[in-house]
Amino acid sequence: MRASTTTILRTLRRLTSLSCHPTQTISCAQLPLPSFFRKMSSSPPPSAQTTPGTTLLRQPVTLACIQLPSTSTKSDNLSHAATAVSSAVKSTSAKIVVLPECFNSPYGTDHFPSYAEPLPADPSNPSPDLNPSFLALQNIARDNKVYLIGGSIPELVIDSNNNEKKYYNTSLIFSPEGKLLATHRKVHLFDIDIPGGITFTESDILSPGNKLTIVDLPEYGKIAVAICYDIRFPELATIAARKGCFALIYPGAFNLTTGPLHWKLLGQARAVDNQLYVALCSPARDMTEGVYHAYGHSLIVDPMAKVLEEAGEGEQVVSAVLDGDSIEKARKGIPLRDQRRFDVYPDVSEGKVSYDEKP
């Protein structure tokens, strides 16, 4: 559509007249744009929207979250996880399986260093002694022929130059063949102080990751993986959605203060904001004195923010069938993808974004 010469000249005269009055200030955002400018600028760029009529999820898939307790014995935790996944796959026919945050160890800054292990230099040949959690997850994925989001484990990295040790809270994602597809290091560390509630400082021990993680599951589509406190930062979810993910998956261990307040709310918020599926997988609650008390309530949320399944406090499996039609129906009925105003605010998925996208 062409703008008339009169419309353009009128706008230019107004801009010129404003510059003649130094006491009058006005931002460019306050100026009314001619209609042809508004129409041009209100449409998001192709990378920020999904073409109507296409689906992000190529075929329906069952996803299962396995809510497990963690003990002080790593080998028992790994064995228990293997048994639980095998049972869950048999009962639900899940093809995507999620384990909880720190499923292989107690959760806490006092425990991270003693339970941390390095990732193998050669992912196809992990050491039973040095990389027992990696090896266990690899075998679980291969034995059950599932995509496995391995909750998270404390990861040890030793700097070869100065022998300095760093620790990360890391999620490992495996293919049904047992191939490592991606790793996600928790980006936002859990440093909070709620008077009368809980004080926790992960940064006392852990270092933060620096990338968003997107993984392509060839039969199904893309998922994004983040960990626990990462869910409070909507930018990660927004970027993942704009990059074409059909689900956001968060292993997480909320506590008895923040859990009742925000766990379900955040899951639903990330789902409705981005019109995709969200899965949150928690450890089971253990009320033993001196142990971190996880909230539990693992859940799966659909693109309209409906909670499809929610666990209680104890050991439990929740599963749901995810389908692309539900995503497209939500996006067609409430067409946010066509209504975003990047002339008013920036598109956070464009420009300098640090993320790993694994084929």
N, C-alpha and C positions, 0 to 999 in steps of 0.2 A: 504494500500500500504506500503511495507517495504522499508526502505532506505538501500542503500548498505553500507557495512562496510567502503568502501573507502570514501564515501561522509561524513560519520560521523567523521572519523579520520581527514579528510582534514579540517573540521570546527574546531575541537578541536585543531589542530596544529596552526591554525590561531589565535585562542584565546590565546594559550600559548605564541606565538611569540609576541603578543601585550603587554603582561604583562612584557616582558623583556626590554621594552623601556619606562622608566618612563616619558620621555618628550612627549610621544605620548598619546593623550587621545581620546577615542572614546566611544560613548554610545552604549549600546546593540541594541538600535533601529536602529543604522546605519549599523549593520552587516546584510549582505544578508542572509536570511534564506534559507535552503534547501527547495526544492519544496514541499516535503512531510509535512514539518512544516507549510508552507504557506497554504496548502490546509486544514490542520487540524484547524488552528487558524482563518481562515477567515469566518467560518460558525458560526452564532450567536447561542446561547443556545436556547433550545426549548421554554423557557418562553418569549423570545424576538422576536418571529416571529409567524405568523399565518400560519397554514398548508395550502398550496395551495389547492383550491377546496372546502374549507370550508368558511362559511360566518359569520361575526361578528354580522350581523343584521338578525334575524331569519325570519322576514317577513317585507314587506314594511310598513312604518308608516308615517303619516302626522304630521309634527311639525309646530307649529305656534308661532311666537314672537309677543307679543302685546305691541306696543309702546304707552305709556301713559304719560300724564303730571302729575306732583304731585303738590298738593296745600298745603296750611298751615294747612288744617283741616284733621286730620288722618281719621276720620270716613267717610268723603267724598271720600278720596282716596281708602279706602277699598271697599266702595259701588260701586265706579266707576270700580274698578278692577273686581268685581264680575259680573257686567253687561257686561263689555267688553269681559271677558272670555266666558260667556254664548253665546254672539253673535258670537264670533269667532268660537267656536266649532260648532255651527249650520251652519255657512257659509262655513267652511273648512273641517269639520269632523276630526279635529285634535285630536290625542290621546296623544300627548305630547305638553304641553303649557308652554311658558316661559314669565315671567313678568320682568320688568326692575329693575335695581339696585335702591335701596331706593324708591320703588314704593309707600310706605305708608307715605312718609315724604319729605320735601325739602331736597336736598342734600347739606351738608355743616357742618363743624365742630361746628358752632354755634347752629346747630339744632339737632345733634346726641343725646346729653344728654336728651333733653326735649321730644324727640319722642321715646327714647329707651324703650324697655319692656323686662322683663325676659321671658325665655321659661318655659312652665309649668313643674312642677316636674313630673306630670303624663300626658304624651302626649295625652292620651285618654280622659282627662277631663280638658281642658283648661278653664281658668276663663275669662268671657267676660270683666271684669274690668282690670285684670292684664295682660292678653294675647290676646288682641283683634285682633292683626294681625295674630297670630298663628291660632286663631279660624276661622277668615275669610278665610284664605288659606285652612284650613282643609275642610271647608264647600264648597269652590269653587271646590276643587278637587273631593269631594264626589258627589256634585250636578251635576257635568258635566261628571263624570266618566272618568277623565283624569289623567295622570301623570302630576303633576304641579311642575315646578321649580319656586318657589315663589320669583323671583327677589332677592332682599335682603331687610333686615330691620335692623335698629340699635338695637342691642341686649344688654341688661343690665345684668351683672353678679355681685352679691354682695358677697364678701368673708365673710363667716359666722364667721371667727376667728377675723377679725379686722374691719369688716364693710366697707372695701374698695370697691369702685365701679370701675368696668371695663366695657368698651364698645367695642363691636365688630360689624363689618359689616358682617351680616350673611344671608346665603341663606338657605331656608327650602324646602325640596323636599318631596312631598306627593304622595301616591298611589291613584288609582281611588276609593278606599274605604275610603280615608281620613286618612290613616295611615301615620305617619311620617316615611319616609324611611331613611333620612340622613339630616345632617346639614353641611354646609360648611362655615367656617369663613375665610374671605379674608386673604390670606397669605401674600401678598405683599402690603404694605400700600402706598397710593398715596402721596408721598413726592417729589415734583418737584419745580423747580424755573427756568422758561424760561424768560430771560430778554425781556421785551417788549411783553410778551405773558401772562403767567399765573404763579402764585405762589400758591401752595396748600400744606398743611401739615396735612394729616390725623392722623399722629402719635401724634399730639398735644392732641387728644382726644381718638383715637381708639387704641386698642391692636391688634396685628396680630394673626391670626390663625396659627396652626402648623402642619396641615395635608392636604394632597391631598384627594379629595373626589371622590370615584367611586361608582356608584349605579347600581345594576342589576335590570332591568325591565324585569320580567320573560318572557313575550310574545315576547320581542324584542332583548334584549341584554344589554350590559353595556354602560353607559354614564359617563362622567366626568363633574363635575360642578366646576367652579371657577368664580371669580368676577373681572371684569374690569381690573385693573392694573396687575392682575395675568397673563393676556394674553401676556404680554411683556417678560415673563420668559418661554422659550421654554421647559425647563426641565420638568415642570409639564405636559405639553401636551405630550411630548415624553414618559414619564412614563405611562401616561394613555393609550396611543396607544399600548405600549408594554404589558400592562395588559389586552388588548382585548376590548377596548372601540370602539364603532362605531361612537360616536359623542362627541365633546367637546362643552359645553354650557357655555356661558359667559354673564350673565347680566352685563351691564356696562354703565357708564355715562361719555364717553369722552367729551371734551369741544371743543370750537370753535378754539382753537390753535392746539391741538393734533389730533382732530377728522379728519379734512381734510388731515392731513399729514399721519396718521398711522392707522386709524380705519379699513378701508377695507383691507389695506396692511397686517396688523397683522392677520386678519381673514383668508385671503388667504394663508399667510405664514404658519400658524398652520395647515391648511388643506393640503397643498401640502407637507409639511415636513412629515406629519404622514399618509397621504392618507386616510383620513376619513372626516366626515362631521363636520362643525363648524357653530354654531349659536351664533350671538351677538344680544342682546336685550337692546336697549337704552330707556331712557325716551324721551318723545316728547320734542321738543325745546320750551322754554318759555323765551321770550326776555324782560320780566319785569325787570326793574332796581332793582338791589340788589339780584336777583335770579341767581343761578348757571345756565349757559346757556349750556344745553346738546346739543351734536351734532346731535342726532337722527340717521337716516340711519341704523336702525336695518336690519340685513341681514343674509342670510343662504348661505353657501358655500359648494360645493360638493368636493369629494376627489381629483379631478383634478384642484381645485382652481377656478372653475367657480362659479361666483355669481349667484345663482338660483333666488333669490328675494332680493330686497333692498327697504326699505322704504324711504320716503322723510324726512321732518323735523317735521311734525305734527303728530297728533294721527293717527295711522294706524296699520293694521295687515299684516304681511307677513307670508306666509306659503309655504311649499314645501313637496313633498313626498320623503322620504329617502328610499333607497333600497340597500340591501346587494350586489347585482350584480355590482353596480357601484363601490363599494369599492374593490371588488375582481378584477374587470376589470382594475382598476387603478394599483393595486398591482401586477397583472400579467403582464401588459404592461410595467411597470417601476418597476422591481422587487427589490426594496430597501431592502425588508425583507430578501432576499437571498444574498445581496451584502455587508452588513455591515461588518466592519473590527474591531472587538473587540480585535484583536491582536495589533491594532494601537492606539485605543482610548477606554475608558471604556464604558460599558453599564450602563447608569444612572439608569436603572430600576432594576438593581441588587444591592445586598449589603443592606446597611441600608437605607431604604426608609420609610418615615412616611406617611402612608395613611390609610384612612378608606375605606373598601370595604363592602358595605351593600348588603345582599342578597334580 
